[in-house]
Amino acid sequence: MNIHSPCEQVKTALGVAAAITAATNNGTGIDCLGFENAKVVLYSAPSGSGTTSDVKVQDSADNSTFADVTSAAFTQVTTAGGAKIYVGEIKLAKRARYIRIVHTGAGGSAAGFVVATVELYSARRKPVTQTNAAVFSV
């Protein structure tokens, strides 16, 4: 039997991590070359009066000019609705090489925080190289 660590099969990247303000935060482009699928995990916790948190996915062929990925936007998170965790899936064969996460906050006194990670799956070459080494493996 051949058992592999998830760290050898899945690459995890930070899409965006930011305080929610009345502004747009463009995450760093993530190179998806060599992967078939991606999972985006969003945690958004807006606070403050009337704060909203909108997150979407964009792609780019050159990691410079990005465009929205159709139907790849999360449900808006609001102060009234409370903190939320959402998950989205992207078929990378239909996308340009790079993806990024874009967060836009709004509200009279926008506050709180947002974090989104991107997990790349179905690597064509294994083991994958992580951005940072595994901290533990028990």
C-alpha positions as a LaTeX table, in Angstrom:
\begin{tabular}{lrrr}
\hline
Residue & $x$ (\AA) & $y$ (\AA) & $z$ (\AA) \\
\hline
Met1 & 0.00 & 0.00 & 0.00 \\
Asn2 & 1.28 & 3.45 & $-0.92$ \\
Ile3 & 0.11 & 6.24 & 1.38 \\
His4 & 0.90 & 9.86 & 0.61 \\
Ser5 & 0.68 & 12.89 & 2.81 \\
Pro6 & $-1.89$ & 15.51 & 1.74 \\
Cys7 & 1.05 & 17.95 & 1.63 \\
Glu8 & 2.44 & 15.90 & $-1.28$ \\
Gln9 & $-0.85$ & 16.07 & $-3.21$ \\
Val10 & $-2.34$ & 19.50 & $-2.55$ \\
Lys11 & $-0.73$ & 22.94 & $-2.75$ \\
Thr12 & $-2.16$ & 25.64 & $-0.49$ \\
Ala13 & $-1.75$ & 29.36 & $-1.18$ \\
Leu14 & $-2.98$ & 32.49 & 0.54 \\
Gly15 & $-5.50$ & 34.28 & $-1.65$ \\
Val16 & $-6.13$ & 37.32 & 0.53 \\
Ala17 & $-5.86$ & 38.26 & 4.21 \\
Ala18 & $-6.93$ & 41.76 & 5.12 \\
Ala19 & $-8.74$ & 44.03 & 7.48 \\
Ile20 & $-12.10$ & 44.99 & 6.00 \\
Thr21 & $-12.11$ & 48.64 & 4.98 \\
Ala22 & $-14.16$ & 50.59 & 2.47 \\
Ala23 & $-11.74$ & 49.62 & $-0.30$ \\
Thr24 & $-10.78$ & 46.84 & $-2.71$ \\
Asn25 & $-7.96$ & 44.42 & $-1.94$ \\
Asn26 & $-6.44$ & 42.50 & $-4.87$ \\
Gly27 & $-4.75$ & 39.30 & $-3.75$ \\
Thr28 & $-1.49$ & 38.11 & $-5.27$ \\
Gly29 & $-1.70$ & 36.02 & $-8.45$ \\
Ile30 & $-1.43$ & 32.26 & $-7.82$ \\
Asp31 & 0.25 & 30.13 & $-10.48$ \\
Cys32 & $-2.04$ & 27.16 & $-11.24$ \\
Leu33 & 0.15 & 25.57 & $-13.90$ \\
Gly34 & 0.17 & 21.79 & $-13.48$ \\
Phe35 & $-3.08$ & 21.54 & $-11.50$ \\
Glu36 & $-6.57$ & 20.54 & $-12.61$ \\
Asn37 & $-8.79$ & 21.88 & $-9.80$ \\
Ala38 & $-8.81$ & 24.55 & $-7.13$ \\
Lys39 & $-10.84$ & 25.02 & $-3.97$ \\
Val40 & $-11.25$ & 28.51 & $-2.52$ \\
Val41 & $-12.06$ & 28.65 & 1.19 \\
Leu42 & $-13.35$ & 32.02 & 2.41 \\
Tyr43 & $-13.76$ & 33.20 & 6.00 \\
Ser44 & $-15.23$ & 36.68 & 6.33 \\
Ala45 & $-16.12$ & 38.41 & 9.60 \\
Pro46 & $-17.39$ & 41.93 & 8.95 \\
Ser47 & $-18.09$ & 44.22 & 11.89 \\
Gly48 & $-18.95$ & 47.87 & 12.20 \\
Ser49 & $-22.14$ & 49.61 & 11.14 \\
Gly50 & $-23.50$ & 48.30 & 7.83 \\
Thr51 & $-20.29$ & 46.61 & 6.75 \\
Thr52 & $-20.37$ & 44.36 & 3.67 \\
Ser53 & $-17.72$ & 41.98 & 2.37 \\
Asp54 & $-17.67$ & 40.85 & $-1.27$ \\
Val55 & $-15.18$ & 38.30 & $-2.60$ \\
Lys56 & $-14.65$ & 37.10 & $-6.17$ \\
Val57 & $-12.11$ & 35.18 & $-8.26$ \\
Gln58 & $-10.26$ & 36.60 & $-11.26$ \\
Asp59 & $-7.89$ & 34.95 & $-13.74$ \\
Ser60 & $-5.02$ & 36.08 & $-15.95$ \\
Ala61 & $-2.80$ & 34.62 & $-18.65$ \\
Asp62 & 0.17 & 36.82 & $-17.69$ \\
Asn63 & $-0.29$ & 37.51 & $-13.93$ \\
Ser64 & $-0.73$ & 41.17 & $-14.80$ \\
Thr65 & $-4.11$ & 41.80 & $-16.46$ \\
Phe66 & $-6.92$ & 40.08 & $-14.56$ \\
Ala67 & $-10.62$ & 39.63 & $-15.41$ \\
Asp68 & $-13.53$ & 38.31 & $-13.37$ \\
Val69 & $-14.26$ & 34.59 & $-13.61$ \\
Thr70 & $-17.95$ & 34.23 & $-14.50$ \\
Ser71 & $-20.02$ & 32.83 & $-11.62$ \\
Ala72 & $-17.00$ & 32.79 & $-9.26$ \\
Ala73 & $-18.24$ & 35.27 & $-6.65$ \\
Phe74 & $-19.24$ & 34.40 & $-3.12$ \\
Thr75 & $-22.49$ & 35.45 & $-1.46$ \\
Gln76 & $-22.06$ & 38.86 & 0.17 \\
Val77 & $-21.25$ & 38.69 & 3.89 \\
Thr78 & $-22.72$ & 41.42 & 6.12 \\
Thr79 & $-22.39$ & 42.53 & 9.72 \\
Ala80 & $-26.05$ & 41.66 & 10.25 \\
Gly81 & $-25.55$ & 38.12 & 8.91 \\
Gly82 & $-22.43$ & 37.49 & 10.99 \\
Ala83 & $-19.19$ & 35.72 & 10.16 \\
Lys84 & $-19.39$ & 33.11 & 7.38 \\
Ile85 & $-17.29$ & 30.35 & 5.85 \\
Tyr86 & $-17.88$ & 29.60 & 2.17 \\
Val87 & $-16.21$ & 27.21 & $-0.25$ \\
Gly88 & $-15.98$ & 27.45 & $-4.05$ \\
Glu89 & $-14.52$ & 25.12 & $-6.69$ \\
Ile90 & $-12.77$ & 26.07 & $-9.92$ \\
Lys91 & $-12.05$ & 23.79 & $-12.88$ \\
Leu92 & $-8.62$ & 25.07 & $-13.88$ \\
Ala93 & $-8.65$ & 23.58 & $-17.40$ \\
Lys94 & $-11.18$ & 26.30 & $-18.30$ \\
Arg95 & $-9.14$ & 29.11 & $-16.71$ \\
Ala96 & $-6.08$ & 31.15 & $-17.52$ \\
Arg97 & $-2.82$ & 30.17 & $-15.78$ \\
Tyr98 & $-3.09$ & 32.56 & $-12.80$ \\
Ile99 & $-5.96$ & 33.22 & $-10.41$ \\
Arg100 & $-6.33$ & 35.77 & $-7.65$ \\
Ile101 & $-8.87$ & 36.59 & $-4.98$ \\
Val102 & $-10.37$ & 40.08 & $-4.85$ \\
His103 & $-12.09$ & 41.45 & $-1.75$ \\
Thr104 & $-14.18$ & 44.63 & $-1.62$ \\
Gly105 & $-15.40$ & 46.03 & 1.69 \\
Ala106 & $-17.97$ & 48.76 & 2.16 \\
Gly107 & $-20.06$ & 50.38 & 4.84 \\
Gly108 & $-20.31$ & 53.49 & 6.96 \\
Ser109 & $-17.71$ & 52.22 & 9.44 \\
Ala110 & $-16.33$ & 49.20 & 7.62 \\
Ala111 & $-14.37$ & 46.89 & 9.92 \\
Gly112 & $-13.58$ & 43.22 & 10.52 \\
Phe113 & $-11.34$ & 40.84 & 8.61 \\
Val114 & $-11.34$ & 38.46 & 5.66 \\
Val115 & $-9.13$ & 35.48 & 4.79 \\
Ala116 & $-9.28$ & 33.30 & 1.68 \\
Thr117 & $-7.04$ & 30.35 & 0.88 \\
Val118 & $-6.68$ & 28.54 & $-2.43$ \\
Glu119 & $-6.01$ & 24.80 & $-2.47$ \\
Leu120 & $-4.72$ & 23.42 & $-5.77$ \\
Tyr121 & $-5.61$ & 19.77 & $-6.48$ \\
Ser122 & $-4.99$ & 17.05 & $-9.05$ \\
Ala123 & $-1.35$ & 17.89 & $-9.63$ \\
Arg124 & 0.15 & 16.51 & $-12.82$ \\
Arg125 & 3.52 & 16.14 & $-11.04$ \\
Lys126 & 3.92 & 14.90 & $-7.49$ \\
Pro127 & 4.97 & 15.62 & $-4.87$ \\
Val128 & 3.98 & 19.27 & $-5.11$ \\
Thr129 & 6.18 & 22.03 & $-3.71$ \\
Gln130 & 4.54 & 24.03 & $-0.93$ \\
Thr131 & 5.02 & 27.76 & $-0.49$ \\
Asn132 & 6.17 & 26.97 & 3.06 \\
Ala133 & 7.26 & 23.59 & 4.43 \\
Ala134 & 4.78 & 21.57 & 6.48 \\
Val135 & 4.96 & 22.67 & 10.10 \\
Phe136 & 4.02 & 19.24 & 11.41 \\
Ser137 & 3.01 & 15.79 & 10.24 \\
Val138 & 1.60 & 13.50 & 12.93 \\
\hline
\end{tabular}
